[in-house]
Amino acid sequence: MKYSEEIKLFNVYYNYDDSMTYQTTTDNFKLWLEQHNEQKLADGNMPDDEEEFEVQEVILILFEKEEV
């Protein structure tokens, strides 16, 4: 078992009325939010604010196969 220190990933949840809905996993929340809001605007919707999301760092544990 190996903990990955090289890759930082974040789970993004939309937080509304104390109910969190999973949105995505990304390595860059700010860039994801920018692209997310560009799509919302293109669809005719209002953009989301950063405060509307809960972002949690993922602890990535990798299991590597041993080479024979």
Secondary structure, DSSP 8 states (H G I E B T S, - for coil): -EE-SS--EEEEEEEETTEEEEEEEES-HHHHHHHHHHHHHHTT-----GGGEEEEEE--EE------
